[in-house]
């Protein structure tokens, strides 16, 4: 992977990104099974590409926004958490699913 940040990112944002990458590496090394369940907190889950291609729908009337699943955390709220807090939330979520 190559990341090419622009000058519009602050040092604080770049430091947070570096912390996130380090935590992702820690998850991969210590809890590789978590990778089968990601994404955990994003509003949209994994896309089923096979089903999407078989049931192609090019337009659809928008009557409202979809409900966000219970375990999803809005982006502004995630941004307010430290990387360590998000890491613990990921581990807690996986632990809850095991029980």
N, CA, C and O atoms as a GROMACS GRO file, in nm:
protein
  396
    1UNK      N    1   0.083  -0.117   0.000
    1UNK     CA    2   0.000   0.000   0.000
    1UNK      C    3   0.088   0.124   0.000
    1UNK      O    4   0.197   0.126   0.058
    2UNK      N    5   0.039   0.225  -0.067
    2UNK     CA    6   0.110   0.352  -0.066
    2UNK      C    7   0.011   0.460  -0.025
    2UNK      O    8  -0.099   0.469  -0.080
    3UNK      N    9   0.050   0.540   0.070
    3UNK     CA   10  -0.032   0.651   0.115
    3UNK      C   11   0.040   0.779   0.078
    3UNK      O   12   0.159   0.794   0.103
    4UNK      N   13  -0.034   0.870   0.020
    4UNK     CA   14   0.026   0.995  -0.021
    4UNK      C   15  -0.060   1.109   0.032
    4UNK      O   16  -0.147   1.161  -0.038
    5UNK      N   17  -0.034   1.148   0.159
    5UNK     CA   18  -0.115   1.256   0.216
    5UNK      C   19  -0.083   1.388   0.149
    5UNK      O   20   0.029   1.412   0.102
    6UNK      N   21  -0.181   1.472   0.145
    6UNK     CA   22  -0.160   1.605   0.087
    6UNK      C   23  -0.128   1.705   0.197
    6UNK      O   24  -0.139   1.674   0.316
    7UNK      N   25  -0.090   1.823   0.157
    7UNK     CA   26  -0.058   1.926   0.255
    7UNK      C   27  -0.180   1.976   0.331
    7UNK      O   28  -0.166   2.053   0.426
    8UNK      N   29  -0.300   1.932   0.291
    8UNK     CA   30  -0.420   1.975   0.362
    8UNK      C   31  -0.439   1.900   0.493
    8UNK      O   32  -0.521   1.942   0.576
    9UNK      N   33  -0.367   1.791   0.515
    9UNK     CA   34  -0.378   1.717   0.641
    9UNK      C   35  -0.288   1.780   0.745
    9UNK      O   36  -0.174   1.817   0.717
   10UNK      N   37  -0.340   1.792   0.866
   10UNK     CA   38  -0.258   1.846   0.974
   10UNK      C   39  -0.168   1.737   1.031
   10UNK      O   40  -0.190   1.618   1.005
   11UNK      N   41  -0.069   1.776   1.107
   11UNK     CA   42   0.019   1.679   1.172
   11UNK      C   43  -0.061   1.590   1.265
   11UNK      O   44  -0.034   1.470   1.275
   12UNK      N   45  -0.158   1.648   1.334
   12UNK     CA   46  -0.244   1.571   1.425
   12UNK      C   47  -0.319   1.462   1.350
   12UNK      O   48  -0.326   1.348   1.396
   13UNK      N   49  -0.375   1.496   1.233
   13UNK     CA   50  -0.446   1.396   1.152
   13UNK      C   51  -0.352   1.287   1.103
   13UNK      O   52  -0.388   1.169   1.103
   14UNK      N   53  -0.234   1.325   1.061
   14UNK     CA   54  -0.137   1.226   1.013
   14UNK      C   55  -0.089   1.137   1.127
   14UNK      O   56  -0.069   1.017   1.107
   15UNK      N   57  -0.069   1.194   1.244
   15UNK     CA   58  -0.030   1.113   1.360
   15UNK      C   59  -0.140   1.013   1.396
   15UNK      O   60  -0.111   0.898   1.429
   16UNK      N   61  -0.264   1.057   1.391
   16UNK     CA   62  -0.377   0.968   1.422
   16UNK      C   63  -0.384   0.855   1.319
   16UNK      O   64  -0.408   0.739   1.354
   17UNK      N   65  -0.362   0.888   1.194
   17UNK     CA   66  -0.361   0.786   1.089
   17UNK      C   67  -0.250   0.684   1.115
   17UNK      O   68  -0.272   0.563   1.102
   18UNK      N   69  -0.132   0.732   1.152
   18UNK     CA   70  -0.020   0.641   1.181
   18UNK      C   71  -0.054   0.551   1.299
   18UNK      O   72  -0.023   0.431   1.297
   19UNK      N   73  -0.117   0.606   1.403
   19UNK     CA   74  -0.159   0.525   1.518
   19UNK      C   75  -0.258   0.418   1.475
   19UNK      O   76  -0.251   0.304   1.521
   20UNK      N   77  -0.352   0.454   1.388
   20UNK     CA   78  -0.451   0.358   1.340
   20UNK      C   79  -0.385   0.245   1.263
   20UNK      O   80  -0.422   0.128   1.282
   21UNK      N   81  -0.290   0.276   1.178
   21UNK     CA   82  -0.219   0.172   1.101
   21UNK      C   83  -0.144   0.079   1.195
   21UNK      O   84  -0.143  -0.043   1.174
   22UNK      N   85  -0.081   0.134   1.299
   22UNK     CA   86  -0.010   0.051   1.396
   22UNK      C   87  -0.108  -0.042   1.469
   22UNK      O   88  -0.076  -0.159   1.491
   23UNK      N   89  -0.225   0.009   1.507
   23UNK     CA   90  -0.326  -0.075   1.575
   23UNK      C   91  -0.381  -0.182   1.481
   23UNK      O   92  -0.407  -0.294   1.524
   24UNK      N   93  -0.399  -0.148   1.355
   24UNK     CA   94  -0.445  -0.248   1.258
   24UNK      C   95  -0.344  -0.362   1.249
   24UNK      O   96  -0.382  -0.479   1.245
   25UNK      N   97  -0.216  -0.328   1.246
   25UNK     CA   98  -0.111  -0.430   1.244
   25UNK      C   99  -0.117  -0.514   1.371
   25UNK      O  100  -0.099  -0.636   1.365
   26UNK      N  101  -0.142  -0.451   1.484
   26UNK     CA  102  -0.153  -0.525   1.610
   26UNK      C  103  -0.271  -0.622   1.606
   26UNK      O  104  -0.260  -0.736   1.651
   27UNK      N  105  -0.383  -0.578   1.551
   27UNK     CA  106  -0.499  -0.666   1.538
   27UNK      C  107  -0.465  -0.785   1.448
   27UNK      O  108  -0.498  -0.900   1.480
   28UNK      N  109  -0.400  -0.758   1.337
   28UNK     CA  110  -0.364  -0.865   1.243
   28UNK      C  111  -0.275  -0.967   1.312
   28UNK      O  112  -0.293  -1.088   1.293
   29UNK      N  113  -0.181  -0.921   1.389
   29UNK     CA  114  -0.087  -1.013   1.455
   29UNK      C  115  -0.150  -1.088   1.572
   29UNK      O  116  -0.126  -1.208   1.589
   30UNK      N  117  -0.230  -1.019   1.653
   30UNK     CA  118  -0.281  -1.078   1.776
   30UNK      C  119  -0.419  -1.143   1.761
   30UNK      O  120  -0.451  -1.238   1.833
   31UNK      N  121  -0.500  -1.093   1.669
   31UNK     CA  122  -0.638  -1.142   1.654
   31UNK      C  123  -0.674  -1.151   1.506
   31UNK      O  124  -0.766  -1.082   1.462
   32UNK      N  125  -0.605  -1.234   1.428
   32UNK     CA  126  -0.631  -1.236   1.283
   32UNK      C  127  -0.774  -1.276   1.246
   32UNK      O  128  -0.821  -1.243   1.138
   33UNK      N  129  -0.844  -1.347   1.336
   33UNK     CA  130  -0.981  -1.388   1.306
   33UNK      C  131  -1.076  -1.269   1.293
   33UNK      O  132  -1.180  -1.281   1.229
   34UNK      N  133  -1.040  -1.156   1.350
   34UNK     CA  134  -1.124  -1.036   1.342
   34UNK      C  135  -1.138  -0.990   1.197
   34UNK      O  136  -1.240  -0.932   1.159
   35UNK      N  137  -1.036  -1.015   1.117
   35UNK     CA  138  -1.040  -0.969   0.978
   35UNK      C  139  -1.154  -1.031   0.899
   35UNK      O  140  -1.197  -0.974   0.798
   36UNK      N  141  -1.206  -1.146   0.943
   36UNK     CA  142  -1.320  -1.209   0.875
   36UNK      C  143  -1.450  -1.137   0.905
   36UNK      O  144  -1.551  -1.162   0.839
   37UNK      N  145  -1.451  -1.048   1.003
   37UNK     CA  146  -1.574  -0.981   1.046
   37UNK      C  147  -1.579  -0.833   1.011
   37UNK      O  148  -1.682  -0.769   1.032
   38UNK      N  149  -1.471  -0.777   0.959
   38UNK     CA  150  -1.469  -0.633   0.932
   38UNK      C  151  -1.548  -0.599   0.807
   38UNK      O  152  -1.560  -0.684   0.719
   39UNK      N  153  -1.603  -0.481   0.796
   39UNK     CA  154  -1.597  -0.370   0.889
   39UNK      C  155  -1.697  -0.387   1.003
   39UNK      O  156  -1.805  -0.443   0.983
   40UNK      N  157  -1.662  -0.340   1.122
   40UNK     CA  158  -1.748  -0.358   1.238
   40UNK      C  159  -1.834  -0.237   1.270
   40UNK      O  160  -1.950  -0.254   1.310
   41UNK      N  161  -1.783  -0.118   1.253
   41UNK     CA  162  -1.855   0.000   1.299
   41UNK      C  163  -1.899   0.094   1.188
   41UNK      O  164  -1.963   0.195   1.217
   42UNK      N  165  -1.868   0.065   1.064
   42UNK     CA  166  -1.907   0.154   0.955
   42UNK      C  167  -2.057   0.144   0.930
   42UNK      O  168  -2.116   0.039   0.955
   43UNK      N  169  -2.120   0.251   0.881
   43UNK     CA  170  -2.265   0.247   0.855
   43UNK      C  171  -2.304   0.144   0.750
   43UNK      O  172  -2.418   0.095   0.751
   44UNK      N  173  -2.214   0.109   0.660
   44UNK     CA  174  -2.244   0.013   0.554
   44UNK      C  175  -2.157  -0.110   0.575
   44UNK      O  176  -2.037  -0.099   0.600
   45UNK      N  177  -2.220  -0.227   0.565
   45UNK     CA  178  -2.147  -0.352   0.582
   45UNK      C  179  -2.080  -0.390   0.450
   45UNK      O  180  -2.083  -0.313   0.354
   46UNK      N  181  -2.021  -0.506   0.446
   46UNK     CA  182  -1.961  -0.553   0.321
   46UNK      C  183  -2.067  -0.566   0.213
   46UNK      O  184  -2.181  -0.606   0.240
   47UNK      N  185  -2.030  -0.534   0.093
   47UNK     CA  186  -2.122  -0.545  -0.020
   47UNK      C  187  -2.113  -0.687  -0.075
   47UNK      O  188  -2.004  -0.739  -0.098
   48UNK      N  189  -2.228  -0.749  -0.096
   48UNK     CA  190  -2.232  -0.881  -0.158
   48UNK      C  191  -2.228  -0.858  -0.308
   48UNK      O  192  -2.332  -0.837  -0.372
   49UNK      N  193  -2.109  -0.863  -0.365
   49UNK     CA  194  -2.091  -0.829  -0.506
   49UNK      C  195  -2.161  -0.927  -0.599
   49UNK      O  196  -2.212  -0.886  -0.704
   50UNK      N  197  -2.166  -1.055  -0.563
   50UNK     CA  198  -2.232  -1.154  -0.648
   50UNK      C  199  -2.382  -1.123  -0.655
   50UNK      O  200  -2.439  -1.119  -0.764
   51UNK      N  201  -2.443  -1.102  -0.540
   51UNK     CA  202  -2.586  -1.070  -0.538
   51UNK      C  203  -2.613  -0.938  -0.608
   51UNK      O  204  -2.712  -0.925  -0.680
   52UNK      N  205  -2.526  -0.841  -0.588
   52UNK     CA  206  -2.545  -0.711  -0.653
   52UNK      C  207  -2.540  -0.724  -0.804
   52UNK      O  208  -2.616  -0.657  -0.874
   53UNK      N  209  -2.453  -0.808  -0.855
   53UNK     CA  210  -2.444  -0.827  -1.000
   53UNK      C  211  -2.560  -0.908  -1.055
   53UNK      O  212  -2.603  -0.885  -1.168
   54UNK      N  213  -2.609  -1.001  -0.977
   54UNK     CA  214  -2.722  -1.084  -1.024
   54UNK      C  215  -2.854  -1.009  -1.018
   54UNK      O  216  -2.942  -1.032  -1.100
   55UNK      N  217  -2.867  -0.919  -0.921
   55UNK     CA  218  -2.991  -0.844  -0.903
   55UNK      C  219  -2.964  -0.697  -0.930
   55UNK      O  220  -2.992  -0.610  -0.847
   56UNK      N  221  -2.911  -0.670  -1.046
   56UNK     CA  222  -2.870  -0.535  -1.083
   56UNK      C  223  -2.988  -0.440  -1.080
   56UNK      O  224  -3.091  -0.465  -1.143
   57UNK      N  225  -2.972  -0.332  -1.009
   57UNK     CA  226  -3.075  -0.229  -1.000
   57UNK      C  227  -3.006  -0.095  -1.020
   57UNK      O  228  -2.932  -0.049  -0.933
   58UNK      N  229  -3.031  -0.032  -1.133
   58UNK     CA  230  -2.960   0.090  -1.168
   58UNK      C  231  -3.022   0.215  -1.108
   58UNK      O  232  -2.955   0.318  -1.095
   59UNK      N  233  -3.148   0.209  -1.071
   59UNK     CA  234  -3.210   0.324  -1.007
   59UNK      C  235  -3.318   0.276  -0.912
   59UNK      O  236  -3.377   0.170  -0.930
   60UNK      N  237  -3.342   0.357  -0.813
   60UNK     CA  238  -3.440   0.322  -0.712
   60UNK      C  239  -3.489   0.451  -0.649
   60UNK      O  240  -3.409   0.540  -0.621
   61UNK      N  241  -3.619   0.463  -0.626
   61UNK     CA  242  -3.668   0.585  -0.561
   61UNK      C  243  -3.618   0.592  -0.417
   61UNK      O  244  -3.616   0.491  -0.346
   62UNK      N  245  -3.578   0.709  -0.374
   62UNK     CA  246  -3.528   0.727  -0.239
   62UNK      C  247  -3.641   0.782  -0.152
   62UNK      O  248  -3.681   0.898  -0.166
   63UNK      N  249  -3.690   0.698  -0.064
   63UNK     CA  250  -3.797   0.741   0.026
   63UNK      C  251  -3.744   0.773   0.165
   63UNK      O  252  -3.818   0.824   0.249
   64UNK      N  253  -3.620   0.744   0.190
   64UNK     CA  254  -3.558   0.771   0.319
   64UNK      C  255  -3.422   0.704   0.325
   64UNK      O  256  -3.388   0.624   0.238
   65UNK      N  257  -3.348   0.736   0.425
   65UNK     CA  258  -3.217   0.674   0.442
   65UNK      C  259  -3.231   0.544   0.519
   65UNK      O  260  -3.318   0.532   0.605
   66UNK      N  261  -3.147   0.446   0.489
   66UNK     CA  262  -3.156   0.319   0.562
   66UNK      C  263  -3.118   0.337   0.709
   66UNK      O  264  -3.040   0.425   0.744
   67UNK      N  265  -3.174   0.252   0.792
   67UNK     CA  266  -3.141   0.253   0.934
   67UNK      C  267  -2.999   0.203   0.952
   67UNK      O  268  -2.956   0.109   0.885
   68UNK      N  269  -2.925   0.266   1.041
   68UNK     CA  270  -2.790   0.222   1.071
   68UNK      C  271  -2.799   0.108   1.172
   68UNK      O  272  -2.866   0.122   1.273
   69UNK      N  273  -2.732  -0.007   1.146
   69UNK     CA  274  -2.736  -0.118   1.240
   69UNK      C  275  -2.690  -0.075   1.380
   69UNK      O  276  -2.614   0.020   1.395
   70UNK      N  277  -2.738  -0.146   1.481
   70UNK     CA  278  -2.714  -0.110   1.620
   70UNK      C  279  -2.566  -0.097   1.654
   70UNK      O  280  -2.527  -0.005   1.727
   71UNK      N  281  -2.482  -0.186   1.602
   71UNK     CA  282  -2.341  -0.182   1.639
   71UNK      C  283  -2.261  -0.080   1.560
   71UNK      O  284  -2.139  -0.071   1.577
   72UNK      N  285  -2.324  -0.003   1.475
   72UNK     CA  286  -2.253   0.096   1.394
   72UNK      C  287  -2.237   0.226   1.471
   72UNK      O  288  -2.327   0.267   1.545
   73UNK      N  289  -2.124   0.289   1.454
   73UNK     CA  290  -2.095   0.413   1.524
   73UNK      C  291  -2.077   0.522   1.418
   73UNK      O  292  -1.998   0.506   1.325
   74UNK      N  293  -2.149   0.633   1.432
   74UNK     CA  294  -2.135   0.742   1.334
   74UNK      C  295  -1.990   0.793   1.328
   74UNK      O  296  -1.919   0.793   1.429
   75UNK      N  297  -1.948   0.835   1.211
   75UNK     CA  298  -1.810   0.880   1.190
   75UNK      C  299  -1.769   0.991   1.287
   75UNK      O  300  -1.658   0.984   1.340
   76UNK      N  301  -1.852   1.092   1.312
   76UNK     CA  302  -1.808   1.196   1.407
   76UNK      C  303  -1.780   1.140   1.548
   76UNK      O  304  -1.689   1.185   1.617
   77UNK      N  305  -1.860   1.042   1.588
   77UNK     CA  306  -1.839   0.980   1.719
   77UNK      C  307  -1.710   0.899   1.719
   77UNK      O  308  -1.634   0.903   1.816
   78UNK      N  309  -1.685   0.825   1.612
   78UNK     CA  310  -1.559   0.750   1.603
   78UNK      C  311  -1.440   0.845   1.606
   78UNK      O  312  -1.338   0.816   1.670
   79UNK      N  313  -1.452   0.957   1.539
   79UNK     CA  314  -1.343   1.055   1.535
   79UNK      C  315  -1.313   1.109   1.674
   79UNK      O  316  -1.200   1.145   1.704
   80UNK      N  317  -1.415   1.115   1.760
   80UNK     CA  318  -1.396   1.167   1.894
   80UNK      C  319  -1.323   1.068   1.986
   80UNK      O  320  -1.267   1.108   2.088
   81UNK      N  321  -1.322   0.940   1.949
   81UNK     CA  322  -1.254   0.838   2.030
   81UNK      C  323  -1.107   0.832   1.993
   81UNK      O  324  -1.067   0.862   1.881
   82UNK      N  325  -1.026   0.793   2.091
   82UNK     CA  326  -0.885   0.770   2.062
   82UNK      C  327  -0.872   0.638   1.986
   82UNK      O  328  -0.964   0.556   1.986
   83UNK      N  329  -0.759   0.618   1.923
   83UNK     CA  330  -0.734   0.494   1.850
   83UNK      C  331  -0.738   0.376   1.946
   83UNK      O  332  -0.789   0.269   1.911
   84UNK      N  333  -0.685   0.393   2.067
   84UNK     CA  334  -0.688   0.285   2.167
   84UNK      C  335  -0.831   0.250   2.206
   84UNK      O  336  -0.862   0.132   2.226
   85UNK      N  337  -0.919   0.350   2.218
   85UNK     CA  338  -1.060   0.323   2.251
   85UNK      C  339  -1.128   0.245   2.138
   85UNK      O  340  -1.204   0.152   2.164
   86UNK      N  341  -1.100   0.283   2.015
   86UNK     CA  342  -1.159   0.212   1.901
   86UNK      C  343  -1.108   0.068   1.898
   86UNK      O  344  -1.185  -0.024   1.872
   87UNK      N  345  -0.979   0.049   1.923
   87UNK     CA  346  -0.920  -0.084   1.929
   87UNK      C  347  -0.994  -0.169   2.034
   87UNK      O  348  -1.031  -0.284   2.007
   88UNK      N  349  -1.016  -0.112   2.153
   88UNK     CA  350  -1.088  -0.187   2.258
   88UNK      C  351  -1.232  -0.216   2.216
   88UNK      O  352  -1.284  -0.323   2.245
   89UNK      N  353  -1.297  -0.121   2.148
   89UNK     CA  354  -1.434  -0.145   2.101
   89UNK      C  355  -1.439  -0.261   2.001
   89UNK      O  356  -1.532  -0.341   2.003
   90UNK      N  357  -1.339  -0.267   1.914
   90UNK     CA  358  -1.333  -0.378   1.817
   90UNK      C  359  -1.320  -0.511   1.891
   90UNK      O  360  -1.394  -0.605   1.861
   91UNK      N  361  -1.228  -0.518   1.986
   91UNK     CA  362  -1.211  -0.642   2.061
   91UNK      C  363  -1.336  -0.677   2.141
   91UNK      O  364  -1.374  -0.794   2.147
   92UNK      N  365  -1.401  -0.576   2.202
   92UNK     CA  366  -1.524  -0.600   2.278
   92UNK      C  367  -1.635  -0.652   2.187
   92UNK      O  368  -1.708  -0.744   2.224
   93UNK      N  369  -1.649  -0.593   2.068
   93UNK     CA  370  -1.753  -0.635   1.974
   93UNK      C  371  -1.736  -0.780   1.934
   93UNK      O  372  -1.832  -0.856   1.930
   94UNK      N  373  -1.613  -0.819   1.905
   94UNK     CA  374  -1.586  -0.957   1.866
   94UNK      C  375  -1.612  -1.051   1.982
   94UNK      O  376  -1.664  -1.161   1.963
   95UNK      N  377  -1.575  -1.009   2.103
   95UNK     CA  378  -1.599  -1.091   2.223
   95UNK      C  379  -1.749  -1.110   2.245
   95UNK      O  380  -1.792  -1.220   2.278
   96UNK      N  381  -1.829  -1.004   2.227
   96UNK     CA  382  -1.975  -1.015   2.242
   96UNK      C  383  -2.034  -1.114   2.142
   96UNK      O  384  -2.124  -1.190   2.176
   97UNK      N  385  -1.983  -1.112   2.019
   97UNK     CA  386  -2.035  -1.203   1.917
   97UNK      C  387  -2.002  -1.348   1.949
   97UNK      O  388  -2.076  -1.439   1.911
   98UNK      N  389  -1.890  -1.371   2.019
   98UNK     CA  390  -1.852  -1.508   2.058
   98UNK      C  391  -1.945  -1.561   2.166
   98UNK      O  392  -1.971  -1.682   2.171
   99UNK      N  393  -1.994  -1.473   2.254
   99UNK     CA  394  -2.078  -1.517   2.368
   99UNK      C  395  -2.220  -1.536   2.331
   99UNK      O  396  -2.302  -1.572   2.416
   0.00000   0.00000   0.00000
